[in-house]
Structure formats: structure tokens, C-alpha cells
Amino acid sequence: MLAIRTAATLFVLILTAAPAAHAQAPPPPKASVHIDPASPLASRVGETDPSVLKLFADAGVPAPSPHVLTDAERTALARVFTTLPPVHQRVLRDRLRRISFLDGMPNTALTSTVDPEAATPVYDLTIRAGVLHESVSEFLTNKERTCFDFGGSARTVVIEAGPLDAIVYVLLHEATHMVDGALGLTPVEGRRPAADDADLLTTGVWTDRLTVASAYADPLLDGLAYRRGGRPIAVSDAHKVYGALQRTPFVSLYASSNWHDDVAELVTWHHLTSRMGQPYRIVVRERDQDVIVYEPMASPLVQRRLRLLAPMYDTPPV
């Protein structure tokens, strides 16, 4: 099932990670929930649940403000829902109670379970409104750069991911967390993946939610700012960081932080590149010269996991 972090953990992540970092909210109090699966997903835009807003107040960070979507933003959001894989659309129709947008969020998105004891979990999704006006390349480049200390260096890092709006990536990633909860793409919390469970995306890659299998563990990746206690790495070592990434089945640095985001990143990038025809290149550049160019979706270690993604397209949720 989808991991739900405590409020304290959540705001450690919010305060130390990039503005683009994903976080999952602790569950709000139980509520009687009815969802009409026939209602359009875009019609489920509403006000942010008070329990989510309380998290910001409790953490002592500036309170985000409600963002009322313009007609153009609503139209764009409705279009994005139609680009999701079939299983994502089915799961969201059955399980997405509300999607809301805030201005001034210090992170990108919060996925929260409305009633954690319900037999069929129902979710709320809160998104930083700024992603509605960023391209996916801009959004991910800014996010990636928080992993590095540039210190006046001429070297930089760029994510080349095409011109789509960032909300496409964000909604794909967050919806995959809900699909994870529906299909069990990752093990139930507290249970180690079985060595012979070949149908789990985590098998052979993770030993538990936060521990990478020894075959792929690397101190550089373990020290990234995406991990608790991590900090930015000198950009002069960026080529080493991406060299380490190339020796793993992770599709991004963010994917190496925990098994939920690993799966969400893998599904998201598979869909963006193979189904939507978008590029995905990680470039380390210095004075207009490319130091390293890496295309994770071409990696044999990444590609051998893609056969496990068929349920995203042809298997109904359970």
C-alpha cells in the first residue's frame, strides 16, 4: 500500500528538499466518503482539506493560499487527465475525492489518504499551482539542481524533457502513487519483498522502502539531498553522480530515494517517452560543452524492468 509519512517527517522533507520535491501527507481524520466514478476528474477540483493546511501551520512555515483555477487552467487540467494511462484513469475515477491547488507551497504535491482504514483507500491530491505555468524541462531542471552545490562553477545540470506543461509530469507521478496503492506495485509497508516475487518492481532493487539492494547501493546516491540527512554535492562531481546512476536501474536521481518514488518515476518516464513521444536526457554542461549526456530510458538496467509495466495499460485495478 501507499506509504503515508508522519507530519514531522513530511516537513523535514518540505524544509530540506527542493520546491519540486514530492511528499505524502498523513491521513486526515476519518470522513464519510462517496465518490461518483462517472463524474469527470476535472470536476473534482475543490478547496484544500483543512488537515493539509494545518500541516503548514504546525510546521511554522508560511501558509500557502488557495489558488482558484482560471478557465484556461481548468481546460488544460482536463486535457492532462486524458493523457494518463488507462489504469491511472480508472483508479482516479474510483478513488480520487478531490484535487486542489495552492500558491506558495514549499513543495510540489501532497497525496493524502482520506480514511486509512477503508477497504478501498480514497485520496486527496494537493498541488503547487506554479506547475501549471512551467514546462516539464524547466520544472525538472530546477528540481535536479537542488542536488548540487554550484559554488560559482561554470558547470551546470540540465534536464531535457520537452515542452509539455509540468502538470503532466506531476499528475502522472502522483497518480502512480494511487495506482501503487490499488495494484500493490510496491510491498505492503513492513514486509520485505520476497526474493522469488518476480512481479514486484522492487524485487532485486530494494530490500526495504529506503534501502537499495547491495548490487546498486552507492555512497554518492545515498548522500543526495533527496534523502534525509543528505546535502548538495559539488557540481564538479556531477559526472560521478550520473556515472553512479548509470550503474543502477533507477530512471532518475529522485527515483533512488525510496521504492515508492522509484516506481512512480519509472512509470512516469515510460509513459512520457514511449507513449507521449517526449525526450528525456540528463546533461552535465560546462561553457556550452556537454560533459556527459545520459538517456536513462535507453539503459539496459532500466529497460529490463519495463516488461512489468504492462498492468498500467491492460489490466484492471484490483
N, C-alpha and C positions, 0 to 999 in steps of 0.2 A: 504493500500500500504506500501511498504518498507520505513521505516524511513530513511531519509538522514540527517546526522548531519552536522552542520557548521564546517568550518575548525578549528575555535577556540576550539569548543567542542571536535573535533576529537583529537587534540593534547594535550588537558588536559588528555584525556584518554590514549594516547600513552605515555606521560611522567610520568603518575602516576600509570598506571596499569602494569600487568605482560607483559613480552615479548610475551606471548601467547595470550594476550587479543585481542578479535575481535574488529574491528572498521569499520565504514562505511564512505566512502569518500563522500564529497559534489560533486554534479554533475559537470562534466567538461562542457565546452561550447558546444552549440548545434553542432551537426555534422550530415551530411547525412550518414545514416547507412543502409547498406544492408547486410543481413546475409543469407547464403545459408544453409537451415536446413539440407541438405543432406551431408554437409561437416563434416568429423569426428571431434568430440570435441577436440581430442588431436592435431588436425591440427591447432587449433586456438591459439596456443602459439605464443606470439609475444612480441614486446617491450612495456614497461610500458608507458601509456599515459603521456605526459608531465605535464598535470594538476595534476596528482597524485604526480609526483616528485616535483612539485612546492610546494606542501603542506609541505614537509620536509624542503625545503629551507626556506619557510616563517616562519616555527616554530623554525628555528635556530638549528635544530638537524643535526647530521652528515648525509650526503646524502647517502642513500643506493646505491649500484651498481648493474647493470644488471647481472643477472645470466643466462648463456647460458646452457640449459639442455644438459646433456650427452645423448648418445643413450640409456643407461640403464635407466636414469631418464625418458626419453620420453616413453619408453616401460612400465615402472611402472605407469606413469600417465595415459596412455591409458587404462591400466588394471583397474585402480581405477574408471574411468568413467563408466565402465561396471558394477560396483558393486552398483551404485546408484539406488534408487527406480525408477520404470517406469516413474512416473510423473516428477521426477527430470531430468531424461534423456530427456524427451520431452520438458520441459521448457528450459533447457540449449541448446538443438538443435535450438530452435526458438529464444532464447533471449541472449545467451552468445556471445558477439562480440569477446572478447579477454581475454586470461588468461596469466599473466606474472609472473615472479619470480624475486625477488631481494635478494641480500645478504646484511646483515646489517640493515634490517628493525627493528625498535624498538618494533613493534607489529607483529601479525601473519598475518592478512589479511585485505584487504580493498575491499569492494564491492561498486562499483560506478555506478550510472545511467548515461548513455551516453546522453540522452535527456529527462529530467524530464517531458516535456510537450507532449511527444509522447503518442499516444493512447495505444501503446503496448511498455512498457519500455524495453530497451535493456541495458545489463550490461557488465561492465568490472570487472575482478577479479584479484587482485594483491596479491601474497602470498610470505611470507618469505621462501626462498629456503631451510633453515635449516630443515624444517619439512620433507623434502624428505629423511632425514637421521636420523630421530628419530622414536622410536616406539611410539605408542599412549600412552602406560603406562608411558614412560619417559616424553613425552611432557605434559601430563595432571598432572603428579605428580609435575613437576616443576612449572606449572601454578598454581596449587592448593596451593602450599607452599607460594606463594606471599600473600596469605590471612592471614598469621600468622607471628608473631614475635617469633622466636625460642629462642633468648636470651641465648644461651648456654644450653638450656634444652635438656634432653635426649629423650624427646618426639618428634615424627615426624609424618608426614602425608604421606600416600602413596595411589595412585590411581592404582588399579589392573585392567587393561583393556585389557590384552592380548598383543600379539606380533606384531599385524598389524602395518604397517607404519603410522605415524601420519598424513600423507597427506590424508588418508582415512577418518579420523575424520574431518579434516579441510575442505575438499571438501564437505563432507556431510552437515556440519554445514552451510557453505557459500551458497551452492546450495539451502538449505532450505530457506534462506532469499529471493532468487529469486523466489522460489515456493510461498513463502508468498506473494510476490508482484503480482504473477499471479493468485493465488486462493483466496487471501484475508483471510488468516488464522488468521490474527490479524485485528482489526478495522482500517478503514481509519484514518489517523492522525487527531486528533482534535475531533473525535467522540467517546464518551464513549460507551463501549459495552452495548447493551440492555440487561436488566435482563432476558428477555424471549428468547434471541437468543442462544438456546442450541447448535447450531452448531459451535459456536466460541470457540476455545481453551482457550480464555481469560475469558470467561464468568464465573463469580463467583470466579475468581482467581485474576484479576486485575481490578482496577477502571479506570486507565488510563495507558499510556505507562510505567510510572515509579512508580506507586503507587499500592502496593499489597493490595488486599482486606483485610478488617479488620480481617477476620477469620484467616488469615495466616501471618499477619504482626508480626514482631519480631525485637526488637532493635538490637539483635546480627547480624541478617542477614542484617538489614538496614545499619549497620556500617561497612560492608565488604569493602575491598579495591576495589572491582569491582564497587562500587557506587561512584559517585562524592562526595568528601569530606570524604570518608571512609578511613580507615587506617588498617594496620595489627593488628590482635587480638592476644594476648598472647597465645602461643600454649598450655599452661596449661589449657586453656578454650576450646580447640578444641572439647572435648567431648560435651560441652554445645552447641557449634555451630552446630554440627551434630545432636544433640538432637533436636534443633530447626528446622533443615532441615527436620527431620523425621515427623514433625507435619505439613508439607506443601505438596502440590502436585508438588513441584519442583524436578526435577531429578538431580540437581546439585546446588552448590552454585552459579555458574555463571548464572544459569537459573533464579535466584531470582533478577537479576539486572534490567531487563526490559522485556516487553512482547515479543519483537522480539526474544531475545536470549532464553527466556523460551521456545518458540515454536521450535526454531532451535535445542535446546538441547534435547527436548522431542523426536522429530522426529529422530534425530541422534542416540540417545541411543536406541530407539526402534528398529531401523534398525540394529545397530551393534549387539545387543543382540539377538533379535528374528529372524532376517533374516540371520545374518552372524555368529551366534553362539559364540559371544565373551563374556567374563565375564565383570562384572562391579561391583567392590567393592571399597568402601571408607574405609580405615583402619587408625585408630589412634594407633600408636605403641610406646611403651616405653621399652627400654632394652630388645628387642626381645619378648616382651609380648604384645598381642593385647589388647588395652584398649577398643576399640569399632570397630566393623565391621558392616558396613551398606551397603545393596544392594538396591539402590533406585528403581530399576525396580520391586522389589517384594513388594513395598509399595502399600497398597490398594488405597491411595490417588492418587498415580501416575497411577496405573493400570486403574482406572475408567475413565481416560482421553484417554486411548489408543483406545477406540472404535471410536474416532473422527479422527483417522489417516487413516481410510480406503481410503480416496481420494489419499493418497500417492501411492496407488497400483492399483486402479481400476477405477479411474475417470479421464478423460482427462482434461487438464487445460482449463480455460475459458479465 
